[in-house]
């Protein structure tokens, strides 16, 4: 049995030429680093859970993505972080929302899943639980970057929230050599979001879902639509109950249902056979994918998936 791993750093309305060669290389390098780290876990017979946790933690640590360090600001000028994780073996899951001081929300979501009697913890209680679990704690300022502060300023000058950050949510989904599936998602949410707003990322069945009988999914996009459409669970359910392939199920939900609802975004997913899909209805999605025996690729715009070359000007 072989492994598969897919990751994402958010979907958005990217345009050709939007990123300078140096910026594009930086994004591809960060994606490639996370992809290789997660793959190394799987290649050493590690679990899908460990692989996605490793990959997502690295994406949270990067200031380039809207998760962890580099998360967007809410309307009050703070970072409020959400995350969830799910184990396809037994449908066990953990989630946190509105976290302000826990360095790695995905690590906390996993502790909620493995060490508590609950599925979701919110706000101050979640941060207190992180302290009790001896996870690394930081001041809220750790998550702040000047780029995100400028995004908040522009959004507030317009008098409206940004509907979909172009540097969005991060996530991963994997199948390990034992055939087990897992998925996880972590985010800072929407720029200028209302204090206390919770999107789809920490909601099991909307932003994250995994079931060994079907697939593992991590979503990125305008969360309100993903919640209403229960996107992650719907894709798995279409496979399980209608016999649809992973690709067909993803297209039906992301390219048809969400488009009809006017919901922007995308998903990454791996099925129980190790097939994967990276499906999005926006111009681009930061993403990476690898299967055992193949060299991993990363992409930004539609159709530009390529092996990362550190020596090249653009990283392609």
N, C-alpha and C positions, 0 to 999 in steps of 0.2 A: 504494500500500500504506500502511496506517495502523498506528499504534502502540497498545500497551496496556501498562499497568503496574498491578500489585497489590502491596501491602505488608502486613505484619502486625507486631504488637508483642506477640504471645503470646495463647494461648487459656487460659481458666480458668473456674471456677465462679462467675462474677459473678452478682450479684443486683440486681434493680431497687432503686434508691435507695442502693446501696452507696457510690456516689461523690457527694460534694457537688457543687453546680453548678460551683464553682471547680475542683475536681479533674477533673471531666468535661471542662471547657473546656480544661484544661491538656493532658490526653491527646489530645483532638481536635486541638488546636493543634499539638502535636508531630507527630502523624501527618500532618496537612495540610502542614506544612512539609517533611517528608521526601517526601511524595507530589508536591508541586509542584516540588521540586528535581529529583527523578528525571524528572518529565515534561518539565521544561525541557530536559534533555539530549536526550530523544527528539524533542521539537518542533524542535530545532536540528539534526536529522538525525544525532544521536549514536547510539552503539551501545547495544544492550540491556545489555551488560556494564558500560558506563560508567554507565548509568542506575541499575542495581541497586546498584552500588558506592556511588554518590552517596547514594541513599536510605538504605541500610543504615548507612553511616558516620554520618549524622545521627542515626539511631536509637541507634547505639552511644554517641554523645556525650550523649544525654539521660539524666538520672538516673532517669527514670520507668520505664525498661524494663530487663529482665534481660539486658543485653548491654553490654560496655564499661563506661563510667562508670554505676554503678547495678547492676552484676552482683551476684548473690547470693553469700553466703559458703559455702565448704565446711565440713566439720566441724572443720577446723583453723583456721578463721577467716581464710582467704585466698580471693581470687578466682582461679578457674581457668577460662579462657575457651576456647571452641571456635568454629570457623567453617568454612564451606566455600563454594565457588563453582563453577559449571559453565557452560561455553559450549556451547550447543546446536548450533553449526555443525560442530564436529569432536569433540564429546564430551570435550574437554579439561577437566580439573578440578584444583582445588587445595584443600587442607584443612589446618587446624591444630587441635591439641587440647592442653589443659593449659597454655595460654599464661598467663604471669603478669606480663609487663612490657611487652608490645606494646600501644600505645594502641588501635590499630584492628586487631582480629583479621581482619576481612574483607579489609582491605588486604593483610595478610600472606598470607592464603589465595590471593589473586590473584597475589601475587609467586611463591608456590610453584608455581602453575599456569603462569605465563608465563616464569619465569626459572630454575626448577630442573628437574632430571630426574625429580622425584618427584611424587606426588599428595598425600601427607600427611606432615607433620612434627609431632613431639610434644614438649611440655615444654620443657626448657632448650635443647634443640637448635633448636626452633622460634624461641625468643626470640633466640638467637645469630644465626640466619639473618636475623631481622628487623633486628638491628643491622648486619649485613653489607650488607643492602639499604638501609640508611640510613633506615629507617622511624622514626617518632617512638616513643621509649621512655619509660616512666614507672615510678615506684615502684608497687608493688601497692596502696598506700594510695590512689592516684588513683581506683581503681575503687570504693572503699568509700563507702557512705552510712549514716547513722544508722538509716534505715528498714530497710535490709538487716540491720544488726547486731541490731535488735530482732527481725526474723524469725528469725534464727539462734538467738537466746536462747529464743524461744518454742518453736521446734522441738526444741531440746536439752532443754528442761524437760519436753516431752512424751515424750522418749526415742525419737523416730522422725523420719525425714526427711520433709519436705513432699513429697507425691507429685507435685504439679503447682503450681508457683508461679503465683499469679494475675497476676503481672506477668512474663510469660515471654519467651522467645526472640523475636528479630526476624528479619525476612527480606523478600525481594522477588523478584518474577519479572516478566519483561518480554518483549515482542516489539517490535522496532524496525521502521522503515520499509523496511528491506531484507529483512524477514521472518525475521530471526535471533532466537533465543530465548536467554535466560540466566536463571539463578536463583542465589540465595545466601542463606545463613542464618548467624546469629551468636547466641551465647548464653553465659550464665554457668552454665547447668545447673540443678541442683536445690539448694534450700536444705538445708544440713547433709549434702550428699552426701559419700560416702566420698572421702578424699584419692585422687586419681588416677582417679576415675570419669569415663568418657566416655559421653556420650549419643548421640542420633541426629544432632544438628546437623552435626558434621563428617564424617559417614559418607555418602559418595556412594551414592545409591540408597535411603537411609533418610530423611535429613532434607533432602536436596537432590538434584535431578536435572533435566537439561535435554537435549532432543533436538529438533532442528528438524523431525524427522519426526512428532513427536507433541506434546509440551508441555514446559513448564518448571514445576517445583514447589518450593515451600519449605514445610516442615512445622514445627509447634509442638505440643508436648504432652509426655506421659510417654515419654521417649525409648526406654526399654527395649522398649516395645511397638512403636514405630515401627521399631526395628532388626529385631525379629523378623518384622515384616510387610513389610519393605522397602517402606515406604509410597510414597515418592516415585517409585521406579522402577516399582512395581506399577501406579500410575495411568497412567503413560506407556505401559507395556506393554499394558495393557488397550485403550488407544486404538489402538496400533500393530497388535496381533495379533488383536483381536476386533472392531474397528471401532466400539467404544463411543465415544460423545461424551465430551468432557471432563467435563461435569456428571455423566453417568451413571457414568463411571469413578471420579470422586471420591466419589460417594455410595456406590458399592459397597465401596470401601476404608474410608472414614472412618465412614460411618453404619451399615455392616453388619459388615464384618470386624473393625474395631477395637472396635466396641461388643460384639461377641461375645467378644472377647478381654479386655474390660473395660479398654480403653485409651482414655484421655481425650486430646482435642486436636483439631487441625484442620490444614487446608492452604490455601494460596493457589496458584493456578496459572493459566497462560496457554497456550492452544494455538497451533498453527501458523497458524491463521486469525485469531488475535487475540481469540477468545472467552476469557473468564476465569471463574473460580469462586472463591468464598471459602466453604469447606465446613468445618463444625466440629460436633462432637457434645457440646460443652459449652454452658453458658448464654451465653457470649460470647467474642469474640475481638477484640482491638484490630486494626483493619484499615482499609485505604483502597484505592480503585480508581479508575482513569481510563482512558478510551479517547479517541483523537483525535476531536475534534469535540464532545466532551461535557465537562461540568464534573465534576471529581472529587468523590467522596464519601468520608466516613470514618464508621466505626461502632464501637460497643463491644458492646452487647447484640444479641441476635438481632433482625433486622428494623429496626434504628434507623439504618441508613445514611442520611446526609444531607450536604448541602453545608455546609461549615464557615462559620459567620458569626462573625467576630471580635467584632462589636458585640453579639451576643446574650448572654444570661445563661449559657446552657449550651453555647454554641458550635454550636448547630444552625442 
